[in-house]
Structure formats: C-alpha cells, structure tokens
Amino acid sequence: IGGFAVVLPDGAPVGALEGFLVVPGQDLWVVRGQDGKEILLPATEQNVLAIDPDAERIVIDPPPGLLELGV
C-alpha cells in the first residue's frame, strides 16, 4: 500500500502513504503531506473510508485539526 495517494472524501489530495507504525493500542499510517509534512493518521474505520488498490488511492476522513498537526 506504500505510495498510494491519500485523498479526502471530496477528492482533495492530502499526500502519499509512506509507511506504518504499530504503537500500543493502535496502528498509525505515515502520510507525507502535499507540503512535505509528516502526518500520523490513526488507521481506524472512522478515519479510513476506502482503499482502492486498482487506483492506488486511499480515501480518509481525518479527525478535525489532524492535517494541521503535521511535522
């Protein structure tokens, strides 16, 4: 799944999936934002709406403010 495009429900680009982190209690996806910032997205059913392997695209609905927290 690494390298898949990550977009919002309206199709707006967020970035690209770079990898995964396994931490106690949850899995985090490492997304490299359009601006180069690293975004850590909790991989939950609420946040990950769809994965389209044919289009290499993931649709997410991140919690409010998460995209602004990238480092």
C-alpha positions as CSV (number, residue, x, y, z in Angstrom):
1,I,0.0,0.0,0.0
2,G,3.0,2.3,0.4
3,G,3.0,5.0,-2.2
4,F,-0.8,5.1,-2.5
5,A,-2.3,8.6,-3.0
6,V,-4.3,9.7,0.1
7,V,-7.3,12.0,-0.6
8,L,-10.2,13.5,1.3
9,P,-13.8,12.4,0.6
10,D,-14.2,15.3,-1.9
11,G,-11.1,14.1,-3.8
12,A,-8.8,16.8,-2.5
13,P,-5.2,15.5,-2.2
14,V,-3.7,15.0,1.2
15,G,-0.4,13.3,0.2
16,A,1.0,9.8,-0.2
17,L,1.2,6.8,2.2
18,E,4.8,6.2,3.2
19,G,4.5,3.5,5.9
20,F,3.1,2.2,9.1
21,L,3.8,2.5,12.8
22,V,2.5,0.0,15.3
23,V,2.1,1.5,18.7
24,P,0.3,0.1,21.7
25,G,-3.5,0.3,21.2
26,Q,-3.5,1.4,17.5
27,D,-1.8,1.4,14.1
28,L,-0.7,4.6,12.6
29,W,-0.3,5.3,9.0
30,V,2.6,7.7,8.0
31,V,1.3,10.0,5.3
32,R,3.7,12.5,3.6
33,G,1.5,15.6,3.0
34,Q,1.4,17.7,-0.1
35,D,3.5,20.3,1.8
36,G,6.1,17.7,2.8
37,K,5.0,17.4,6.4
38,E,4.6,14.0,8.0
39,I,1.0,13.2,9.1
40,L,0.4,10.3,11.6
41,L,-3.1,9.0,10.8
42,P,-4.8,6.5,13.3
43,A,-5.8,3.7,11.0
44,T,-9.4,3.3,12.2
45,E,-12.7,2.6,10.4
46,Q,-13.8,6.2,11.2
47,N,-10.6,7.7,9.6
48,V,-10.1,5.3,6.6
49,L,-13.2,5.3,4.4
50,A,-12.0,3.4,1.4
51,I,-8.9,1.7,-0.1
52,D,-8.9,1.3,-3.9
53,P,-6.0,-0.9,-4.8
54,D,-6.7,-0.6,-8.6
55,A,-6.4,3.2,-8.5
56,E,-3.7,3.1,-5.7
57,R,-5.8,5.5,-3.7
58,I,-7.0,5.8,-0.1
59,V,-9.9,8.0,1.0
60,I,-9.6,9.3,4.5
61,D,-11.8,11.4,6.9
62,P,-9.2,12.6,9.4
63,P,-10.2,14.0,12.9
64,P,-10.6,17.8,12.9
65,G,-7.2,19.5,13.1
66,L,-5.1,16.4,12.3
67,L,-3.9,17.6,9.0
68,E,-2.7,20.9,10.5
69,L,-0.5,19.0,13.1
70,G,1.9,17.5,10.5
71,V,5.6,17.9,11.3
